[in-house]
Amino acid sequence: MFKKVTAAFAIVAAVSTLVSAEISFDATNKTTLQQEIANLELSVPASAPIEEKGFFFSKAQAEWTIMVFVNGKNNLEPYALKDMNEMEMIGSTDKVNIVTEVGRIAGYDSSDGDWKTARRYLVKKDNDTKKITSPVVQEIAKVDMGDYNHLVEFTKWAQTNYPAKRYMLIIWNHGAGWIKSVRTMEAAKGISYDDQTGNHITTPQLGMAMKSIGKIDVIGTDACLMQMPEVNYEIKDFVDYIVASEETEPGDGYTYNLMLGPLVAKPTMLGAELGKLAVDAYADHYGTQDHTQSLVLASAMNGFIAPINNFVAAAMAANEKPLIKSAMSSAQAYAYAENKDLVHFLSLYAASSANANVKATAKALQDYVTKTLVLHNRTNANYSDSHGLAIYMPNYTNSAYGALAWSKASQWDEFIGWYSK
């Protein structure tokens, strides 16, 4: 996804289960996240992190380690510093490690020392919202944050030195989901764009990274346009819950104090609850400002194949291309017009079709998305037709699309090839 600095700038920058046992939804609890944070008495670690050769490491196993890969090596650099200061409003405790790698680049922000390396931090609580005061655990002079191998190295380093019962990995940067709007720019799909090296992590490489990392509890992409089956299918076997946005995010992205505060107050929460918290913290902060954010059950991507293939078979047999294209045209779209909300498209097409099988398979697919796959979804009023999962629906075929794990498992690429002729 590309964070929305401006739509034009974002495109230029690209070139360079619900498990019920885990969550208790108490409708009578009206406490807001802001109130919850205000009421916190944050615990101080029982013992300070141990210093070895100048590095600060946590030796005791915490409940959670939150690992934030902050690629500020592009026009988002000012927001990288802002988000670090939001994390420092809460800080690590003996139960929650907040560990980051922050990369910077020349040309966008000269504040806070204007260092141009990558620094790894154990985030500590402070009262300074303008300067990062957390200890620098490690400084790396030259690094490619667009290399998926480096994402793997950071994550394994964090897990080794800050062990926990559960882990959340947040990838912070621009993102493009699956597709770029210009067909000749096929190489620019993915996340974590490093303007210094010109590299980024492609969609298949994200899957390769997660395979190397191994199973974690929650992944969040603090980046635009990433909540798509094309992305999720690559990582489904290596994570329990996926938090992402169908639409672009504002440049500020996550509001980290609103997410981390309740976690520090209740460090025993499980993955589904933290995923829901991440969605709610984001949505509560942006309020009426345009936003989308949802929580997906990763394992449900496996069961997603049958209902989507059933729908594809019914639609192709009905041969209602004009109705399909009309529904595509009217369906909720995002910064890339090829990205459509799947449930909204299905509802529009099924309503216009006279074919009983189309109606039945569309309804079954809608139900699977809204009742099984998407566990929690928040939008503002302008995105009321967003139901938590966008899908690629271009008016042309794309040869690179067939190489995705999603395309190999599903018949969605055959559907695109059929209706676009």
N, C-alpha and C positions, 0 to 999 in steps of 0.2 A: 504494500500500500504506500501511497505517497501522502504524508501528512500535508494538510491543506495550508501551506503558507500562502500561495496563490495557485490557482489551477494551472496557469501557464508555467510558473516557476517550477511546479512539481514535475511537469512533463519534461522540462529541460534537465532538471536534476537527475532524472532517471537515466538519461543517456550517459552521463559521466558515470445417571442416568439418573437422569436424576435418580440417584440411589437414595431411597427414602430413609434408610438407616443413617445416612450421613447428615441430613438437613432437617431441622425442625422449623417450619414456617409458622411463626406465631402471629396471626393476624391482629392480635391485640397489642402487640409491641409496636408502639408508634415512635420509638426513639430514632432520631436521624443519625446518620453516620457522623455528622458534625458534633451533635450532642454527645455521642458515644465517645468521640475523641476528647472532647472537653472534659468529660468525667473521668478520663483515664488517670490512674496513678501508675505511670510506667515504671516497671521494675528495673532496678539497676542490676547488672550481671552479678551473680553471687561471687564470682572471681573474675578479675580482669583477664582479657586474652593474654596468652603467653607470648612473649617476644623472643624470637630466635633470629639472630643475625639481622636484627633491624626489622623483621617482618612480624606482624601481629596475627596469630592464629588462634582459633577457638578449639580447644582440645576436647571439651565436653560435647556430647551429642545433644543438639537442640531439638525442638519439635519441628521447626521449619528452617530451611535456608532458602532465602529469596535471592536468586541470581539474576542481575540485570545487566545485559550486554548493551551498553549505551554507545552506539556508533554515532558520535557527533562530528564525524569527519565530512561534513557537508554543510548546507545552509541551515541545518537544524541545531548547530552548535550552541546558540544562546539558550535553547530549550533544554539541552543536556545539562547545563549548569543549573538552570531553574529546577529541573526535576531532581537533581542531586540535593539541592537545598530543601525540597519538599520531603525527601527521604530523611534528611537530618532533623526535620521537625519531630520525627518519631524515634529513629535510631534503633540499633540492635539491642537486644537484651540477652539474658542467659537462655531464653527459650526460642528466640527468633534471631537468626543471622541475616543481615541485609548486606550482600556482597555485590560490588559492581566493578565493571571495567568501563572506563570513560575515555574515549578517544577524541582528540581535538585536531583542528587543522587551521592553518593561517587563512585569514581573510574574512571571517564572519563575526568573531567576538574576541575582544582583547582584554576582557575583564578577568579578575581573579588570577593574576599572574601571567595570563596569556601563554601558558605552557602548551606545547604542541606535540606531546607524546601520548601514550596510553597509560593511564594510571588505574591500578586496582585498589579498591577501598574496602575496608570494613566500616560500614556507615555507622556513625555515632551521633547521638542526639546533641544538638546545640541550639542556641537562640539567635544565630546569625543567619538571616535569610538571603544574604548577598554573597557570602563567601563559604567555600567548602572547607570545613575544619576537621573532617574525619581523617584518621591516619592513612597515609599512603602505604599500603602493604607491599606493593610492587610497582615499579615504573618500567615501561618498555619503550625504548627509544623509537623503534620502527616496527610497525605492525600493520597487517592487512586485515581490516575488520570486514572486508567483503569476501574473505576466504572462509569457507565453512569449516576447514580444519582448525582455524583459530577459535571459532565458536566452540568447537569440541574441546580444545585445550583449556579454554577459560572455564567451561562448565565442569570438567573433570578436576581442575585445580581447585575450584570452589568447593566441590563435593569432598575432596580429599582433606582440605584444610579447615572446612567449616561443616563437619558432618551433622546430619539431621535425620530424623525419622522420615521427613517428607521434603520434597523439593519443588519449587516453582522456578521456571526459567522464563524470563521476559526478554524478548528481542526488540530493541528500541531503535527505530530508524524510519526511513522511507520504506514503503512496501507497495507492491503492484499486484498482489494476488497472483492470478495466473497470467493475465494478458496485458500487453501494451496496446494502445489504441491504434498505433501505426503498424501496419503489418510487417514492414521491413525491419522493425526494431524488435524482432523476436527474442534476441538475446537479453533484453532488458527486463524480462519477467523475474520476479523474486522479491528479495528483501535484503536489508543491510547494505546499502550502497556507500562505498568508500570512494570519495571523489579524489583522494590522493593517489590511489592505485588504479582507479577505474574499474574495480571489481565489485561484484555483489554475489550474494548467495542465491542461486537459482532454486526454483521449486523442487526439482529432483535432488539437488544438493542439500536442501533443508532436510529431506528425508534421510539422506546419507548421514548427515550430522547427527540426527536423533538416533539413528541406528547405532552409531559409534558411542554416543553418550549412554545409551541404555534407558530403561524405563524410568520416567519421572512422573510426578503426580499431576502437575498443571503446567501448561505452556500458555503464555500470553504474548501476543504480537502487538506491541505498542507501536503500531504502524497501520497504514491505510489498506483497506480493500482485501484483507486476508481471509475473511470467513467464507471460504468456498470449498466445495468437495474436492476440487482439483488440488488444493493445498492440503486439506485434512487427510486425504487418502494416503498421501506420502508419509505422514507421521503417525497415523492411527495406532500402530502397533507399539509405539514407544512412549505413549503418554496416556493418562486417564482422561483428562479434561482439557479442552481447547477454548481459550477466550480470545475473541477477535471481533473485528468490525466489518460489516458489509460495505460501508461507505468510507470515504476519507475521514481521517481524524483531524481535529484542529492541531496546529503546530505544537501546542502544549501537551497533547496526548493524555496519558494517565495523570490523575491527580494523586500522587503517591502517598501523601499523608492521610488522605481519606481511605485508602485501601489498607495501608500498613497499620494504622492506629487500631482498628478493631481486631486485626490479627494479633497484635501484641497484647491486646486486652484479653483475647481468647486464643492462646497459641495451640490449644488442643483441637481446633477445628480441623475437619478433614478436607480432602481435595474439592469435593463438590461445593462445600460451603465457602471455601476460599474463592473458587471460580465465580460463584454467585456474588460474593462480596466485591470482586473486581469489576463485574458488570455494573453493580449498583453504585459503587463509588464513582465510576466514570459517568454514568447517566445522571446521578444526583448532582454532580458538579456542573455539567453542561446544561441541565434543566431544559429550557425552551430552545436553546441553541441547537442547530441541526446536529444530530448524532445517531449512531447505531452501535450496539455492542451486544454480543450474545455469548452464551456458554453452550458448548457442544460436547456430548458424550462420545469420546473417541471410538470406543469399542462398537458403538452403534453404526459406524461407517460400514462395518462388515454386512450388517443386515440391510443396509441402504441399497445394495446392488439389486436385489430381487425386485422390490417395488419400482425402482426406476427403470429397470429393463422391461418389466411388465407394461409400464406406461409407454415406453418407446415402441414396443411391439404393437400395442393397440393403436397408437397415433399413426404409425406408418401404415398399418393395415387400413385405417379409416381414410387415409389419403386426403386430409383436409388442410393442405398447405396454406391456402389463403387465411383460414381461421388461425392457424398457428402463427403466421407472420403478423396478423392483426393483434393477437394476444401479446406477442413479443413487443410490438410497437408500443402497446399501452401499459405493459408491466413496469413495475417500479425498477428504475435503472439507477446507476451510480455514476461516479466520475468517469468511468469507462462505460460507454453506452452498451457494450457487449455483455456487461454484468447485469443480470436480472435477478430479482428476488424470485426464487423457485416457486414458492407457495402462491405468490400473487399471479405469476404466469399461469400456473395450473388452474387456479380458480377462474381466470378470465377465459382460458381456452375451453375448459369443461362446460362453462356456462353457455358458450356459443355452439358447442357441438351437439349434434343429435344422436351421436353414436353411444350406445349404452356401455360398451366396453371402455371407451375413452373416459366417460364419466366415472366409472367404477375404479379404474386404475389410477386416475388422477386423484380421486378422493383418498384412495389407499395410500398414495405417495404423500399427499398433504398431511394425512394423519400421522404417518411415520415421522415426518420432519417435525411436526409441532408437538407430538406426544411422546416421542422416543428419542430422536436425535438432538433436537434443540431443547436444552433443559431450562434455559432462562433467556429472555430477550427483552431489551429495553431500547426504546426510541423516543424521539419527540414527536409532536403531532404531524410534522411535515413528512415523517417516514412511517406513518401508520400502516402502510402496505408492505413494510419490511418485517419478515417473520423469522429472521435469524440466520438465513443461509442464501447467499447469492450463487449463481451458476453462470457459466460461460455460454452465451447464446449469440454468436455473431451471424452476420448475413453472408459469410464466406467461409470456406474451409481453411484450416491452418495445419500444415503438415507436421509442425512441431507438437501439436496438441496430442497426437496419437502416441507420443513417446511417454506420456505421463502414466503413472501407475493407475490412476483413475480411469484413463481411456482404455488401458489394457484389461481392466476388470469389468467395466460397464460398457453399455452400448450407446452412451451419450454421444460419442464422437461419430458413430454411424448415423445417429439422429441428425446431428448438425450437417453432415455430408448429404443426407437425404433432403432435408427441407430447404437447404441453401442452393440446390440446383435449379 
